Amino acid sequence: MENLSFSYGKIQAIRDVSLEIKKGEIMAVVGSNGAGKSSLMKCIAGPQSGHILCNGAELEPAPYKVVQQGISLVPEGRWIFPNLTVEENLLLGGYTVKDRAPGLKRAYEMFPRLDERKEQRAGTMSGGEQQMLAIARGLMSEPKVLLLDEPSLGLAPLIVNDIMSIIKNINQEGIAVLLVEQNARKALAIADHACVLERGRVVKRGTGAELAADEEIIASYLGKKK
């Protein structure tokens, strides 16, 4: 990502952000509410200015083109289709893939609970199960880069641990992950690299371990370890 900027009318949410994620890496983006984290995700789907390249090819600023070029977004709030079954949600996630059978098999192997509930309406599942479905749906398009926007939002601590383990497993398959997460401690613990957004700008960057040990980051986002 090179010099990305994004505005809502007169409000500039992202200002000249440049980041690089390599294959098999997790990059965490942390910051306070309103810092521009979710706006960064939206910007990737259609930047108002700047450039985004994936494997050397510049992204075309249209969501379906972005998916076809290897980038998939799991949005904040999950945005599953509540009246469709689990399997129908997954099939929609693989809409750009000719043969969706391997993707379904992989989803059910990775998330056995979804296999058990594949005929169940998605809206009747728990929050943790819906988040698993949202992640599995994002993987159905066979992405090179997975964008995860607040995957732990509203989930119980034990479920959050499960989600973080799932993210690491996905990453170990060679998929790059851009992780926007309010739970900075959890995000930095699994991140290879990380950055801090403030008012739409990157104000600090380093490895996940470096930022987790940074006194300023601890004071601003981590607090005392429980």
BELGI-V951992 format. One line per field, one symbol per residue. ss: DSSP state (h for helix, s for strand, l for the rest). psi: psi as a letter, one per 40 degrees, with the letter a starting at -180 (. if undefined). Layout:
BEGIN
ss->???
psi->???
END
This chain:
BEGIN
ss->lsssssssllsssssssllllllllsssssllllllhhhhhhhhhlllssslssllssllllhhhhhhllssssllllllllllshhhhhhhhlllllllhhhhhhhhhhlhhhhhllllshhhllhhhhhhhhhhhhhlllllssssslllllllhhhhhhhhhhhhhhhhlllssssslllhhhhhhhllssssssllssssssshhhhhllhhhhhhhhllll
psi->hhfhihigbehhdhhfhhihhiheihhihiiiheeeddddddddegidiaihhhfehhihghddddddeehhhhihedfihdeiiddddddddfdehdheddddddddddgdddddfdeihdeeiiddddddddddddedefidhhhhhfeeheiidddddddddddddddeeehihhhhhdgddddddehdiiihhhfeiheiiaidddddehddddddddahh.
END
